[in-house]
């Protein structure tokens, strides 16, 4: 993957062209925009090569990885939705009388475990997934899943009440374009719920370039500030940001991990953040 050609790109948040070193991760590194602080791999591989990773290079190995970790990922997704206040969103949407089933879109839906759960809860659930996991979700779970990028699906404007994107935004070359498309697809008052690593976390500060989320597939590493700024710049109102994860499981005694997890959650310094934003 590291043989891909890479080109310098402007900052996805502010368009800035001046960067300073941020994280050194062995054979690749991150740079920080001097103007707004967004951290990104720069130069970057182009979008076609990034998409090819998940369709061809990772291929069926990626599907095997998703299936092996499906149960754990599903539990984490449920926790993220709980932290975002999704139960309140769900009650609000389902309380509308005289409407068809509310529509929800899960972008980067993987094998469709969350999408299936949402369908069983009464949502008209639609997924987008560019990897071979899309075919699995369609064939094994009977889900409506599109094997393309969100921008190429050509959904009509105002198609969805809620859009979910769990651990997706950091993989995209142009996260700001994704958010603009999400804004277009949401109905007035609709919600976007996003989950992504938090570079402002205790773990990121502790481990630097050895932080578990500083990997070659993550083109951007957001802080609460930079993610909120990008959401606001694309028209969203950010209602809530919550974080969790103080010390990775297995790296410290359990009592210390429990203490760290509670502390970072209270301080907003968790390893992962969930954001609820409204159109």
N, C-alpha and C positions, 0 to 999 in steps of 0.2 A: 504493500500500500504506500510505503514511503517513497517509492519510485515515481509516483504521480508528479506530473509537472505542476508547479505552483506559481501563482502570480500575486503581486501586491494588490491589495484591495483597500478602498477607503473605509473608514469606520462605519459600521452598519447603523449606528445610532445618530451620530452627528455629522458624518461625512468628512471628518478630519483626516488629514494625511500624515500627521506626525505621531510617532509611537515611541515608547521606551520599553526596554526589556521588562518582562513580568515574571514568568515561570520558566525555568529551564528543565526540560523533561527528557534528557538524554539526546535522542536523535531528532527531536523537534522542540519547539519552544513557543511560548505565548508572549504577545506584546500588549501593552496597555495604551489606549488612546490618551494622548497628553491633554486633550481638550475635555473629554467627558468621562474617561476612566474605564470604558468598556474593554474587557480583556478578550483577546481573540488570537487564533493562529493566523499569522500574517507574515509572509505570503500564504495564500490558501490554495488548495486544489480546486479545480472548477467544479461546477454543479454536476456535470455529466459524470465525472470521475467519482464524485461522492455518491451519486445514485447507483453507480455501477458496483460500488462496494457491497451494497445490500442486496442487489439483484443478482450479481454474478460472483464476485469474489468471496463474499461471506456465504452466499447461496444457501444450500441446504444445511450447511453447518450452522448458519444463523437460525434457521428453523429449529434445528436440534437443540441449540442453546436456549431458545425461547421456550420450547416444550419442557426442557429439563428444569427451568426456573419458573415455570408458569405459575405454580401455586404461590411461591414467595412473592413474585411480582404482583400478583392479583391482590394479595393481602396488603402490600405497600400502597397500591393504587387506592384501595378502600380507605386506608388510613389518611391518605392525602385528600380524598374527597371529604372525609369527615372533618379534617382540619380546615378545609376551605369553606365549610358551612353548606355543603351540598344538600344535606337533608332539608334545610330551609328553602333552598332553590327548588328542590323537587316538590315540596308541599305547595309552594307558591305557583309553580307552573301547572300542577295537576288540579289546583283549586279553580282554575278558569273553567267556566261552564260553557257548554255548547260548542266546544272545539274538538277537532280530531285529536288523536294521540299526539302528545308533544314529541318533537323531533330532537334527537341528540346525535351529535357527530363526534366520534372518537378518532382523532388523527394520530396515526402511528399505533393502531389498535393491536398490532402483533397477532397472536393466535386467536384473539377475540374473546378471551375469558371475561373481561370487564363488559364488553359489548353484549355478550350473551346474558349476563346478570342484569344489565339495564333493560334489555328486551323483556326479560322475565318479570321485571318490576313495572312494566306497562309502557315503556318508552318505544317510540318508533326509532330504532337504533340503526345507525349507518356508520360504517367505518372506512378509513383510508389507510392503506399500508402498501409500501412499495416493495417489500421483501417477499420471499416465497411464503411467509406466514399468511399472506392474504388468501392464497388458494386454500390453505388449511382451514381458515376461518369460514370460508364459503362452503367448502365441501364437507367438512366434519361437523360444523355447527349450523349450517344453513343460514349464515348471516349475509347481509348486504354490505359487501366490502369491495372498494374500488382499489385496483392496483396501480395507482398513479400518485403523483404529487397533488396536493390540495389544489394548487393553481390550475392544474390541467384537468380537473374533474368537471369544471364548468357547471357547478350547481347554480340554480337561480338565486338571485339576491333574496335575503330574508328567509332562507330555507330552514333555519334551525333555531331552536330555543336555547340550546346550550352547545358549546363546543369544548371538548376536552383535548388536551395534548400533554401526555405524561412522558417526561424525559425525551422530548422531541426537539424543542426549540434550539438546544445547544448543538444539534447535529446539522442545522440548516445553514447554507451559505448566505441566505438573505432572510433572516428571521423577521425583519421589518416588513417584507413583502407578504410573508405568511400571516402576520398580524393584521395587515390591511385587508387581506382576503377573508380572514376570520370575521373582521368587522363587517364586511360586505354581506357575508352569509348569515349573520345573526339578525334575528328579528329585533325591532325596537325593544329595548329593555332586556335583551338576551344576555347570557353570561358566557364568558370564557374562563375556564379553570385550567391553569397551567402548573406543571411540576417540573422543576429543573434544579441542578446543583447550585449551591450558593457559595461563590468564591469569597464572600465576606464571612465565612464560617470559621469557627474555632479550628476545625480539622484542616481547612485550607491554609490557615495561618501557621499551624503547627507543622504540617508536612511539606508545604511549598510545592516544588515540582514532583514530589512523591505522593501528593494527594491523589486519592483513588479516582477522582473525577477529572484529573488532568491527563486525559488520554487523547490519542490522535484522532479518534472519531468525534470528539467534542470540539467543534470549531469556535465556539463562544463559551465563555464562563461568565455568567451574570452575577451581579450583586443585587441586593434588594433595590438599591438606588438606580442602577442602570436598567434593570428590568422594568421598574415602575416608569422610568423616563421613556423607554421605548413604547410601553403600552399607552401612556398619555399622548405621546407624539403621533400615535396611530388612531387616536380618537377615543380610547377607553377611559373609563373611570375606575381606578383601582380601589376596591372596597376592603380587601383584606390580604395581608401577607403573613403567613405563618411558617416557621422553620422547625426542624427537628434533626436529631442525630448528633450526639456529642462525641462518642468514641465508637469506632467500628467494632462489631461483635468479634470476640476472640482476640482482641489486641490488648485487653486490660481485664483485671479481675471484675467480676460481675457487680459488686457493690460500687466500685469506682465508675463503671460504665453507667449504672443507674443514676448516680449523682450527676455525672457529666451530662447525661441526656436531659435531666430535669433542668439543670442550670442553663444550658444553651437554649432550651425552649423558652424559658422565661426571659432570657436576654436577647432573643432573636438571632442567635449565632449558630443555628443548626446547619448541618451539612447539606440539607435539601430544603427547598422552599416550595410552598404551594401558594398560588396567587389566584384570587377571585377578582375578576374585572368585569365591568358591565358596559354594554353599549348605551 
